[in-house]
Amino acid sequence: MQRFILALATIAAMASFFVVSGCGQSGPLYLPGNPSRIEQLPPAPTGAEQQQEQEKAKEKGDTSST
């Protein structure tokens, strides 16, 4: 019985070693695409700008922006 427990513990230890050693990304880390080209989003509209856009949409008859 002790041999069985020892063999089972050995197999479990070896399996955990292989699982832990296989995780993670190997090689250098990199950004996909062109890292020198950084895109910036336009600033979020303020309350007054947002209100003006809604008024323009209402004048055009566009109801999708509400």
MIDO-546021 format. One record per atom (N, C-alpha, C): atom name; z negated, x, y negated; residue number from 1. Coordinates in nm, 4 decimals. Each point is the difference from the previous one (the first is absolute). Layout:
! MIDO-546021
<migu><name>CA</name><w>Z</w><u>X</u><v>Y</v><resi>NUM</resi></migu>
...
//
This chain:
! MIDO-546021
<migu><name>N</name><w>0.0000</w><u>0.0830</u><v>0.1198</v><resi>1</resi></migu>
<migu><name>CA</name><w>0.0000</w><u>-0.0830</u><v>-0.1198</v><resi>1</resi></migu>
<migu><name>C</name><w>0.0000</w><u>0.0871</u><v>-0.1257</v><resi>1</resi></migu>
<migu><name>N</name><w>-0.0768</w><u>0.1097</u><v>0.0044</v><resi>2</resi></migu>
<migu><name>CA</name><w>-0.0047</w><u>0.0885</u><v>-0.1161</v><resi>2</resi></migu>
<migu><name>C</name><w>0.1354</w><u>0.0656</u><v>-0.0240</v><resi>2</resi></migu>
<migu><name>N</name><w>0.0721</w><u>0.0321</u><v>0.1074</v><resi>3</resi></migu>
<migu><name>CA</name><w>0.1325</w><u>0.0602</u><v>-0.0153</v><resi>3</resi></migu>
<migu><name>C</name><w>0.0958</w><u>-0.0990</u><v>-0.0661</v><resi>3</resi></migu>
<migu><name>N</name><w>-0.0106</w><u>-0.1258</u><v>0.0387</v><resi>4</resi></migu>
<migu><name>CA</name><w>0.0865</w><u>-0.1023</u><v>-0.0581</v><resi>4</resi></migu>
<migu><name>C</name><w>-0.0262</w><u>-0.0141</u><v>-0.1497</v><resi>4</resi></migu>
<migu><name>N</name><w>-0.1252</w><u>-0.0034</u><v>-0.0394</v><resi>5</resi></migu>
<migu><name>CA</name><w>-0.0361</w><u>-0.0118</u><v>-0.1416</v><resi>5</resi></migu>
<migu><name>C</name><w>0.0450</w><u>0.1237</u><v>-0.0760</v><resi>5</resi></migu>
<migu><name>N</name><w>-0.0184</w><u>0.1185</u><v>0.0588</v><resi>6</resi></migu>
<migu><name>CA</name><w>0.0433</w><u>0.1243</u><v>-0.0640</v><resi>6</resi></migu>
<migu><name>C</name><w>0.1520</w><u>0.0030</u><v>-0.0161</v><resi>6</resi></migu>
<migu><name>N</name><w>0.0727</w><u>-0.0432</u><v>0.1034</v><resi>7</resi></migu>
<migu><name>CA</name><w>0.1459</w><u>-0.0030</u><v>-0.0078</v><resi>7</resi></migu>
<migu><name>C</name><w>0.0454</w><u>-0.1013</u><v>-0.1053</v><resi>7</resi></migu>
<migu><name>N</name><w>-0.0637</w><u>-0.1149</u><v>-0.0038</v><resi>8</resi></migu>
<migu><name>CA</name><w>0.0342</w><u>-0.1017</u><v>-0.0982</v><resi>8</resi></migu>
<migu><name>C</name><w>-0.0283</w><u>0.0489</u><v>-0.1420</v><resi>8</resi></migu>
<migu><name>N</name><w>-0.1115</w><u>0.0677</u><v>-0.0220</v><resi>9</resi></migu>
<migu><name>CA</name><w>-0.0335</w><u>0.0537</u><v>-0.1318</v><resi>9</resi></migu>
<migu><name>C</name><w>0.0991</w><u>0.1089</u><v>-0.0406</v><resi>9</resi></migu>
<migu><name>N</name><w>0.0418</w><u>0.0824</u><v>0.0952</v><resi>10</resi></migu>
<migu><name>CA</name><w>0.0972</w><u>0.1058</u><v>-0.0284</v><resi>10</resi></migu>
<migu><name>C</name><w>0.1349</w><u>-0.0599</u><v>-0.0393</v><resi>10</resi></migu>
<migu><name>N</name><w>0.0433</w><u>-0.1001</u><v>0.0728</v><resi>11</resi></migu>
<migu><name>CA</name><w>0.1275</w><u>-0.0648</u><v>-0.0315</v><resi>11</resi></migu>
<migu><name>C</name><w>-0.0068</w><u>-0.0675</u><v>-0.1368</v><resi>11</resi></migu>
<migu><name>N</name><w>-0.1115</w><u>-0.0644</u><v>-0.0288</v><resi>12</resi></migu>
<migu><name>CA</name><w>-0.0155</w><u>-0.0658</u><v>-0.1298</v><resi>12</resi></migu>
<migu><name>C</name><w>0.0001</w><u>0.1023</u><v>-0.1134</v><resi>12</resi></migu>
<migu><name>N</name><w>-0.0655</w><u>0.1129</u><v>0.0201</v><resi>13</resi></migu>
<migu><name>CA</name><w>-0.0039</w><u>0.1041</u><v>-0.1027</v><resi>13</resi></migu>
<migu><name>C</name><w>0.1391</w><u>0.0584</u><v>-0.0229</v><resi>13</resi></migu>
<migu><name>N</name><w>0.0746</w><u>0.0224</u><v>0.1067</v><resi>14</resi></migu>
<migu><name>CA</name><w>0.1348</w><u>0.0544</u><v>-0.0137</v><resi>14</resi></migu>
<migu><name>C</name><w>0.0916</w><u>-0.1000</u><v>-0.0692</v><resi>14</resi></migu>
<migu><name>N</name><w>-0.0117</w><u>-0.1271</u><v>0.0352</v><resi>15</resi></migu>
<migu><name>CA</name><w>0.0833</w><u>-0.1028</u><v>-0.0613</v><resi>15</resi></migu>
<migu><name>C</name><w>-0.0305</w><u>-0.0109</u><v>-0.1488</v><resi>15</resi></migu>
<migu><name>N</name><w>-0.1275</w><u>0.0037</u><v>-0.0369</v><resi>16</resi></migu>
<migu><name>CA</name><w>-0.0343</w><u>-0.0088</u><v>-0.1418</v><resi>16</resi></migu>
<migu><name>C</name><w>0.0485</w><u>0.1239</u><v>-0.0751</v><resi>16</resi></migu>
<migu><name>N</name><w>-0.0025</w><u>0.1156</u><v>0.0636</v><resi>17</resi></migu>
<migu><name>CA</name><w>0.0512</w><u>0.1210</u><v>-0.0643</v><resi>17</resi></migu>
<migu><name>C</name><w>0.1482</w><u>-0.0141</u><v>-0.0306</v><resi>17</resi></migu>
<migu><name>N</name><w>0.0779</w><u>-0.0519</u><v>0.0955</v><resi>18</resi></migu>
<migu><name>CA</name><w>0.1434</w><u>-0.0152</u><v>-0.0215</v><resi>18</resi></migu>
<migu><name>C</name><w>0.0305</w><u>-0.1065</u><v>-0.1052</v><resi>18</resi></migu>
<migu><name>N</name><w>-0.0802</w><u>-0.1049</u><v>-0.0045</v><resi>19</resi></migu>
<migu><name>CA</name><w>0.0210</w><u>-0.1045</u><v>-0.0998</v><resi>19</resi></migu>
<migu><name>C</name><w>-0.0277</w><u>0.0538</u><v>-0.1396</v><resi>19</resi></migu>
<migu><name>N</name><w>-0.1103</w><u>0.0736</u><v>-0.0155</v><resi>20</resi></migu>
<migu><name>CA</name><w>-0.0375</w><u>0.0523</u><v>-0.1315</v><resi>20</resi></migu>
<migu><name>C</name><w>0.0962</w><u>0.1095</u><v>-0.0441</v><resi>20</resi></migu>
<migu><name>N</name><w>0.0458</w><u>0.0823</u><v>0.0911</v><resi>21</resi></migu>
<migu><name>CA</name><w>0.0892</w><u>0.1093</u><v>-0.0391</v><resi>21</resi></migu>
<migu><name>C</name><w>0.1401</w><u>-0.0501</u><v>-0.0331</v><resi>21</resi></migu>
<migu><name>N</name><w>0.0365</w><u>-0.1188</u><v>0.0435</v><resi>22</resi></migu>
<migu><name>CA</name><w>0.1335</w><u>-0.0515</u><v>-0.0243</v><resi>22</resi></migu>
<migu><name>C</name><w>0.0127</w><u>-0.0859</u><v>-0.1235</v><resi>22</resi></migu>
<migu><name>N</name><w>-0.1083</w><u>-0.0254</u><v>-0.0717</v><resi>23</resi></migu>
<migu><name>CA</name><w>0.0097</w><u>-0.0887</u><v>-0.1150</v><resi>23</resi></migu>
<migu><name>C</name><w>0.0339</w><u>0.0795</u><v>-0.1262</v><resi>23</resi></migu>
<migu><name>N</name><w>0.0526</w><u>-0.0677</u><v>-0.0989</v><resi>24</resi></migu>
<migu><name>CA</name><w>0.0324</w><u>0.0650</u><v>-0.1261</v><resi>24</resi></migu>
<migu><name>C</name><w>0.1447</w><u>0.0393</u><v>-0.0084</v><resi>24</resi></migu>
<migu><name>N</name><w>0.0443</w><u>0.0317</u><v>-0.1196</v><resi>25</resi></migu>
<migu><name>CA</name><w>0.1380</w><u>0.0409</u><v>-0.0225</v><resi>25</resi></migu>
<migu><name>C</name><w>0.0064</w><u>0.1511</u><v>0.0026</v><resi>25</resi></migu>
<migu><name>N</name><w>0.0918</w><u>0.0524</u><v>0.0762</v><resi>26</resi></migu>
<migu><name>CA</name><w>0.0161</w><u>0.1447</u><v>0.0039</v><resi>26</resi></migu>
<migu><name>C</name><w>0.1071</w><u>0.0409</u><v>-0.0996</v><resi>26</resi></migu>
<migu><name>N</name><w>-0.0085</w><u>0.1189</u><v>-0.0480</v><resi>27</resi></migu>
<migu><name>CA</name><w>0.0979</w><u>0.0494</u><v>-0.0956</v><resi>27</resi></migu>
<migu><name>C</name><w>-0.0430</w><u>-0.0258</u><v>-0.1429</v><resi>27</resi></migu>
<migu><name>N</name><w>0.0800</w><u>0.0463</u><v>-0.0949</v><resi>28</resi></migu>
<migu><name>CA</name><w>-0.0361</w><u>-0.0163</u><v>-0.1406</v><resi>28</resi></migu>
<migu><name>C</name><w>0.0140</w><u>-0.1457</u><v>-0.0449</v><resi>28</resi></migu>
<migu><name>N</name><w>-0.0837</w><u>-0.0392</u><v>-0.0928</v><resi>29</resi></migu>
<migu><name>CA</name><w>0.0087</w><u>-0.1338</u><v>-0.0567</v><resi>29</resi></migu>
<migu><name>C</name><w>0.1059</w><u>-0.0003</u><v>-0.1093</v><resi>29</resi></migu>
<migu><name>N</name><w>0.0719</w><u>-0.1103</u><v>-0.0143</v><resi>30</resi></migu>
<migu><name>CA</name><w>0.1050</w><u>-0.0080</u><v>-0.1010</v><resi>30</resi></migu>
<migu><name>C</name><w>0.0137</w><u>-0.1444</u><v>-0.0453</v><resi>30</resi></migu>
<migu><name>N</name><w>0.0597</w><u>-0.0162</u><v>-0.1168</v><resi>31</resi></migu>
<migu><name>CA</name><w>0.0315</w><u>-0.1317</u><v>-0.0514</v><resi>31</resi></migu>
<migu><name>C</name><w>0.1438</w><u>-0.0328</u><v>0.0379</v><resi>31</resi></migu>
<migu><name>N</name><w>0.0259</w><u>-0.1161</u><v>0.0575</v><resi>32</resi></migu>
<migu><name>CA</name><w>0.1383</w><u>-0.0333</u><v>0.0328</v><resi>32</resi></migu>
<migu><name>C</name><w>0.0810</w><u>-0.0240</u><v>-0.1266</v><resi>32</resi></migu>
<migu><name>N</name><w>0.1257</w><u>0.0296</u><v>0.0068</v><resi>33</resi></migu>
<migu><name>CA</name><w>0.0874</w><u>-0.0190</u><v>-0.1158</v><resi>33</resi></migu>
<migu><name>C</name><w>-0.0038</w><u>0.1207</u><v>-0.0920</v><resi>33</resi></migu>
<migu><name>N</name><w>0.0298</w><u>-0.0226</u><v>-0.1261</v><resi>34</resi></migu>
<migu><name>CA</name><w>0.0046</w><u>0.1058</u><v>-0.0993</v><resi>34</resi></migu>
<migu><name>C</name><w>-0.1320</w><u>0.0008</u><v>-0.0774</v><resi>34</resi></migu>
<migu><name>N</name><w>-0.0911</w><u>0.0939</u><v>0.0275</v><resi>35</resi></migu>
<migu><name>CA</name><w>-0.1304</w><u>-0.0010</u><v>-0.0672</v><resi>35</resi></migu>
<migu><name>C</name><w>0.0073</w><u>0.0363</u><v>-0.1481</v><resi>35</resi></migu>
<migu><name>N</name><w>0.1108</w><u>0.0617</u><v>-0.0445</v><resi>36</resi></migu>
<migu><name>CA</name><w>0.0088</w><u>0.0369</u><v>-0.1414</v><resi>36</resi></migu>
<migu><name>C</name><w>0.0361</w><u>-0.1202</u><v>-0.0867</v><resi>36</resi></migu>
<migu><name>N</name><w>0.0498</w><u>-0.1061</u><v>0.0610</v><resi>37</resi></migu>
<migu><name>CA</name><w>0.0364</w><u>-0.1209</u><v>-0.0728</v><resi>37</resi></migu>
<migu><name>C</name><w>-0.1136</w><u>-0.1013</u><v>0.0131</v><resi>37</resi></migu>
<migu><name>N</name><w>-0.0817</w><u>-0.0098</u><v>-0.1009</v><resi>38</resi></migu>
<migu><name>CA</name><w>-0.1140</w><u>-0.0900</u><v>0.0011</v><resi>38</resi></migu>
<migu><name>C</name><w>0.0358</w><u>-0.1223</u><v>-0.0829</v><resi>38</resi></migu>
<migu><name>N</name><w>-0.0066</w><u>-0.1158</u><v>0.0631</v><resi>39</resi></migu>
<migu><name>CA</name><w>0.0330</w><u>-0.1232</u><v>-0.0696</v><resi>39</resi></migu>
<migu><name>C</name><w>-0.1267</w><u>-0.0612</u><v>-0.0581</v><resi>39</resi></migu>
<migu><name>N</name><w>0.0074</w><u>-0.0412</u><v>-0.1249</v><resi>40</resi></migu>
<migu><name>CA</name><w>-0.1135</w><u>-0.0644</u><v>-0.0640</v><resi>40</resi></migu>
<migu><name>C</name><w>0.0380</w><u>-0.1437</u><v>-0.0324</v><resi>40</resi></migu>
<migu><name>N</name><w>-0.0900</w><u>-0.0903</u><v>0.0277</v><resi>41</resi></migu>
<migu><name>CA</name><w>0.0230</w><u>-0.1397</u><v>-0.0308</v><resi>41</resi></migu>
<migu><name>C</name><w>-0.0209</w><u>-0.0233</u><v>-0.1489</v><resi>41</resi></migu>
<migu><name>N</name><w>0.0711</w><u>-0.0967</u><v>-0.0567</v><resi>42</resi></migu>
<migu><name>CA</name><w>-0.0235</w><u>-0.0306</u><v>-0.1416</v><resi>42</resi></migu>
<migu><name>C</name><w>-0.1404</w><u>-0.0566</u><v>-0.0174</v><resi>42</resi></migu>
<migu><name>N</name><w>-0.0585</w><u>0.0148</u><v>-0.1162</v><resi>43</resi></migu>
<migu><name>CA</name><w>-0.1354</w><u>-0.0500</u><v>-0.0203</v><resi>43</resi></migu>
<migu><name>C</name><w>-0.0043</w><u>-0.1516</u><v>0.0149</v><resi>43</resi></migu>
<migu><name>N</name><w>-0.1119</w><u>-0.0495</u><v>0.0476</v><resi>44</resi></migu>
<migu><name>CA</name><w>-0.0170</w><u>-0.1439</u><v>0.0192</v><resi>44</resi></migu>
<migu><name>C</name><w>0.0023</w><u>-0.0703</u><v>-0.1354</v><resi>44</resi></migu>
<migu><name>N</name><w>0.0619</w><u>-0.1168</u><v>-0.0069</v><resi>45</resi></migu>
<migu><name>CA</name><w>0.0064</w><u>-0.0702</u><v>-0.1284</v><resi>45</resi></migu>
<migu><name>C</name><w>-0.1388</w><u>-0.0475</u><v>-0.0431</v><resi>45</resi></migu>
<migu><name>N</name><w>-0.0222</w><u>0.0051</u><v>-0.1295</v><resi>46</resi></migu>
<migu><name>CA</name><w>-0.1267</w><u>-0.0494</u><v>-0.0541</v><resi>46</resi></migu>
<migu><name>C</name><w>0.0055</w><u>-0.1521</u><v>-0.0060</v><resi>46</resi></migu>
<migu><name>N</name><w>-0.1072</w><u>-0.0604</u><v>-0.0397</v><resi>47</resi></migu>
<migu><name>CA</name><w>-0.0056</w><u>-0.1457</u><v>-0.0066</v><resi>47</resi></migu>
<migu><name>C</name><w>0.1029</w><u>-0.0574</u><v>-0.0940</v><resi>47</resi></migu>
<migu><name>N</name><w>0.0206</w><u>0.0614</u><v>-0.1179</v><resi>48</resi></migu>
<migu><name>CA</name><w>0.0967</w><u>-0.0500</u><v>-0.0982</v><resi>48</resi></migu>
<migu><name>C</name><w>0.1420</w><u>0.0152</u><v>0.0528</v><resi>48</resi></migu>
<migu><name>N</name><w>0.0307</w><u>0.1142</u><v>0.0637</v><resi>49</resi></migu>
<migu><name>CA</name><w>0.1339</w><u>0.0215</u><v>0.0538</v><resi>49</resi></migu>
<migu><name>C</name><w>0.0282</w><u>-0.0979</u><v>0.1131</v><resi>49</resi></migu>
<migu><name>N</name><w>-0.0986</w><u>-0.0247</u><v>0.0812</v><resi>50</resi></migu>
<migu><name>CA</name><w>0.0169</w><u>-0.0922</u><v>0.1109</v><resi>50</resi></migu>
<migu><name>C</name><w>0.0241</w><u>-0.1420</u><v>-0.0518</v><resi>50</resi></migu>
<migu><name>N</name><w>-0.0693</w><u>-0.0368</u><v>-0.1039</v><resi>51</resi></migu>
<migu><name>CA</name><w>0.0172</w><u>-0.1324</u><v>-0.0583</v><resi>51</resi></migu>
<migu><name>C</name><w>0.1408</w><u>-0.0147</u><v>-0.0593</v><resi>51</resi></migu>
<migu><name>N</name><w>0.0490</w><u>0.1054</u><v>-0.0651</v><resi>52</resi></migu>
<migu><name>CA</name><w>0.1346</w><u>-0.0039</u><v>-0.0567</v><resi>52</resi></migu>
<migu><name>C</name><w>0.1042</w><u>-0.0159</u><v>0.1104</v><resi>52</resi></migu>
<migu><name>N</name><w>-0.0191</w><u>0.0707</u><v>0.1108</v><resi>53</resi></migu>
<migu><name>CA</name><w>0.0949</w><u>-0.0110</u><v>0.1106</v><resi>53</resi></migu>
<migu><name>C</name><w>-0.0007</w><u>-0.1413</u><v>0.0576</v><resi>53</resi></migu>
<migu><name>N</name><w>-0.1174</w><u>-0.0610</u><v>0.0094</v><resi>54</resi></migu>
<migu><name>CA</name><w>-0.0081</w><u>-0.1370</u><v>0.0520</v><resi>54</resi></migu>
<migu><name>C</name><w>0.0678</w><u>-0.0987</u><v>-0.0942</v><resi>54</resi></migu>
<migu><name>N</name><w>-0.0160</w><u>0.0214</u><v>-0.1305</v><resi>55</resi></migu>
<migu><name>CA</name><w>0.0648</w><u>-0.0888</u><v>-0.0973</v><resi>55</resi></migu>
<migu><name>C</name><w>0.1517</w><u>0.0129</u><v>0.0077</v><resi>55</resi></migu>
<migu><name>N</name><w>0.0492</w><u>0.1232</u><v>0.0170</v><resi>56</resi></migu>
<migu><name>CA</name><w>0.1444</w><u>0.0208</u><v>0.0125</v><resi>56</resi></migu>
<migu><name>C</name><w>0.0529</w><u>-0.0674</u><v>0.1261</v><resi>56</resi></migu>
<migu><name>N</name><w>-0.0767</w><u>0.0075</u><v>0.1071</v><resi>57</resi></migu>
<migu><name>CA</name><w>0.0430</w><u>-0.0627</u><v>0.1245</v><resi>57</resi></migu>
<migu><name>C</name><w>0.0032</w><u>-0.1502</u><v>-0.0128</v><resi>57</resi></migu>
<migu><name>N</name><w>-0.0958</w><u>-0.0570</u><v>-0.0735</v><resi>58</resi></migu>
<migu><name>CA</name><w>-0.0023</w><u>-0.1449</u><v>-0.0213</v><resi>58</resi></migu>
<migu><name>C</name><w>0.1195</w><u>-0.0443</u><v>-0.0834</v><resi>58</resi></migu>
<migu><name>N</name><w>0.0366</w><u>0.0822</u><v>-0.0998</v><resi>59</resi></migu>
<migu><name>CA</name><w>0.1144</w><u>-0.0332</u><v>-0.0840</v><resi>59</resi></migu>
<migu><name>C</name><w>0.1290</w><u>-0.0010</u><v>0.0803</v><resi>59</resi></migu>
<migu><name>N</name><w>0.0106</w><u>0.0907</u><v>0.0969</v><resi>60</resi></migu>
<migu><name>CA</name><w>0.1186</w><u>0.0079</u><v>0.0827</v><resi>60</resi></migu>
<migu><name>C</name><w>-0.0004</w><u>-0.1068</u><v>0.1084</v><resi>60</resi></migu>
<migu><name>N</name><w>-0.1140</w><u>-0.0634</u><v>0.0224</v><resi>61</resi></migu>
<migu><name>CA</name><w>-0.0103</w><u>-0.1008</u><v>0.1042</v><resi>61</resi></migu>
<migu><name>C</name><w>-0.0341</w><u>0.0588</u><v>0.1350</v><resi>61</resi></migu>
<migu><name>N</name><w>-0.0439</w><u>0.1230</u><v>0.0023</v><resi>62</resi></migu>
<migu><name>CA</name><w>-0.0368</w><u>0.0676</u><v>0.1233</v><resi>62</resi></migu>
<migu><name>C</name><w>-0.1449</w><u>-0.0335</u><v>0.0330</v><resi>62</resi></migu>
<migu><name>N</name><w>-0.0223</w><u>-0.0637</u><v>0.1128</v><resi>63</resi></migu>
<migu><name>CA</name><w>-0.1370</w><u>-0.0366</u><v>0.0393</v><resi>63</resi></migu>
<migu><name>C</name><w>-0.0551</w><u>0.0910</u><v>0.1074</v><resi>63</resi></migu>
<migu><name>N</name><w>0.0742</w><u>0.1012</u><v>0.0431</v><resi>64</resi></migu>
<migu><name>CA</name><w>-0.0450</w><u>0.0860</u><v>0.1092</v><resi>64</resi></migu>
<migu><name>C</name><w>-0.1056</w><u>0.0996</u><v>-0.0450</v><resi>64</resi></migu>
<migu><name>N</name><w>-0.0161</w><u>0.0257</u><v>-0.1285</v><resi>65</resi></migu>
<migu><name>CA</name><w>-0.0966</w><u>0.1003</u><v>-0.0463</v><resi>65</resi></migu>
<migu><name>C</name><w>-0.1383</w><u>-0.0566</u><v>-0.0202</v><resi>65</resi></migu>
<migu><name>N</name><w>-0.0186</w><u>-0.1305</u><v>0.0193</v><resi>66</resi></migu>
<migu><name>CA</name><w>-0.1322</w><u>-0.0588</u><v>-0.0188</v><resi>66</resi></migu>
<migu><name>C</name><w>-0.0798</w><u>0.0012</u><v>0.1244</v><resi>66</resi></migu>
//
